[in-house]
């Protein structure tokens, strides 16, 4: 993790693309652009053609794709890339978020207000499920990048205050909080909560990780698929799991 390089990348992208144009004018969203510069300051490696596709970053035999969501859209690229290249998918998560509201009619932007929600590593599981069949490929890696973000939303929602159902306009990175690398099967142990009991159910994982039932169920599906955990019995109708060491 290189804070200085991250701040340099933020300044470069924001100064070049937003100065005088306001928020949300980029054809490429700001978080994506900043992370591309962070992971490759040399822009000659950016937007490189690989067969019939364009990779965000290509350095020798390594490809980096920055993907904020919808991992399933990468399937065709992965089919082409993985036989010949090492591929790292960078998945940004907003660790701390400050919300700013933009009035489309006046252009007025509200003062930032801190969101009570904190981003967690377990958010990657629904995306991993979308490319589950590729996860055991030794050439596929992930980098979960936690960033603090100012998120700008348009006041165009359906509620009285126009906030519910509003449109997310852009996210502006403020600082880099942490990075988690998933490069091998063993790295999936990083996605286990520290306070799990020896044998546990989906409900136990949900409580230990502080996530929804849906994310907990998806997490155990993926961890079981990666042989990080094993089913050792049942508790009522629920499977019992243990960590495989």
N, C-alpha and C positions, 0 to 999 in steps of 0.2 A: 504494500500500500504506500503510495507516494503522494502525500498531501500537496506538496509544492507543484508537482506536475499536474495534479487535478485542478488546482486553482489557476494555473497557467492555461490549461485547456478551456476552463470556464471563461476566462477573460478573453481569450482568442475568439471563441465562437460568439459570445455575447456582443463583444465590441464590434466585430466585423459584420454581424448579421442583424443586430437589433438597433444599433445606433441610428436614431432619427426615424425609425420605422415603427416603433411601438412593439407591444407584446404579440407573439403569435404570428409573425409574418414569415417565418421560415418555411420553405418547402420541405425541409427536413427538420423534424422536431428537435428542440434544443438538447434534451437529454441524450438522444441518439447521437447528435453531432458532437457533443462534449465527450462522450465515452469513446467515440471513434478516434478523436484526437488524443485522449488519455492513453488508450491502448496502443496507439501508433502515432506518435508526434510527427513522424515523417509521412507527409500526405501522399508521397509517391506510391505508398502501399495501399492507399484507399481506392475503393471502387474498382477492383481488378476483375477482369473477365476470366471466368473459369468454365470452360466448355460453353454451354448455352446460358450460363447464369453470371451474375455479378456479385462478387463477395464484398462485404463491407471492408475487410482487411485481408490481404494475402501477403505473407512474409515467408519466403522459401516454400516449405511444404505445410505451413500452418495457416489455417483460415480462422478468422474471428467474425462472428455474426452477432450484432447487438439486437436483441429481440425483447421488447417490453411486454409482449403477450402473443397469443395465437401461435404457439410453437408448431402446430399442425401445418402451418403454411410453409414450414421449412422442409417438409418431408421430401419433396422432389429434389431440392438442393442437397439434402443429406444423401440421397441415393447416388447422386453424382460425385459428391465430395469425399465421402467416407472411405471408399476403396483406395484412394490415392493421397489423402490429406488428413492431418490431424485437425479436428474442428472444435473450437471452443465457442459455446453460446454464452454470451454475456447477458445476464438477466438482472436489470436494475430494479431495486425495491426502494420505495421512499421510506426511509427510517423515521425521520421527523418531517412533518409537512406543515407548511404555513399556507392557509387559503387566502387568496386575493380575488375579489369579485370585480368584474369589468362591466360597466354600463355601456352597452353597444351604442346607445343614442348619444351620450355625452362624452364617451371615452374616459370617464372618471374611473379610477382604480381605487378600491378600498384599501385600508391599512391591513397588513397581514395579520391573520389570527391563527394561532397554533391549533392544529387538529389534535383531539385527544387520542387518536389512534397512532400506534407505533408499528412500523413494518417489521415482519418477522420472516425468518428463513423458510418457514413452512409454507409460505405463499407460493413457492415454486412447484409444489406437488401437483396441482391441477394442470400446470403446463407440461410437466414431465409425463403425465398420463397421456397427453396428446401425442407423444412420440415414444410411447412405452416400448415398442418393438425395436427401437434403435439404441436403447440405453446400455445394453451389454456390449455394444461395439467398443473395443478398446481405443478407437480413434476419436471417440466423442467425449468431450469434457464440458464442464459448466463453470462459470464464475458468477456467483451471486454477489452483486455490488450494491451495498447499502449507501444511499445518498440522502442528504437533507435537501429538501426541495421547497421552493415557492411555487405553488400551483395556482394558475390563473384560470378562473371559470367565468363564463359569460352569464349574465343575469337574464337568462332566456327560458327558465324552467316553467313548469305548469302551475306551481304553487303560488300563493298570494305574494310571497316575498321573492318569487322567481328563482329560488335556489334548488328546489326539488325537481329533478329531471333536467338540470342545467347541463350545458355543454362544456367539457374540459377543453380549454383553448391551448394551453401549453404548460410545461413544467420547467422551471428554471433551477438548475442545480446550484446549491449554496456551498455545500462541503461534502467531503467523502467521509463516511462513518466507519465502514468496515468492508472486507471482502472475504468470501468463503469460496475456496476452490474445490470442485468435485472432479478429480482427474482419474480416479481409480474406483473400483468397486468398494474398496476399504473406506473411501472418503464418504460413503453414504452413512457411515456411523455418525458423522457430524450432524445428521438430520434427525437424530434421536434426542429427545429431552433428557436432561441429566437426572431427573427425579422419577423415572419410570420404575415401578416395582419389577421384581424378577420375572414374574409372569403377568401379562397385562392384556386388556381388551382394548377395543377401539375407544370405549368410554374413558379408560385410564389414560390413553394417549392424548385424547382431547383435553382432559383436565391438566395433564402435565405440560402440554405444549401451549395451552391457552388458545386453542383454535376451535373452529366450528366442527360439528359432527361430520359434515361433508369432507372437509380438508383432512380430518383425522382418518376417515375411512380410505380416502385416496392415498394418504401417506403410507398406511399399512399395506395397501395393495402394491405400491411401488417398492417398498422396503422388502416385502415378501418376494416379489419378482426378482429383486437384486440379491436374494439370499442373505440379506442383512439380518432378517428375523425369520423364525420358523413357527409354524402352527404346532402346538403341543397338546391340544385338547380343546375342550369347550367349557364355558361357564354359562349354563343355560343354553340359549340359542347363539351366544356370542363365541367366536373363536378366541382361544387363549394363545398368546404369542410369547416367545422368548427371543432374546438377542442371540445371534449365532456368532461365536468368537472363533 
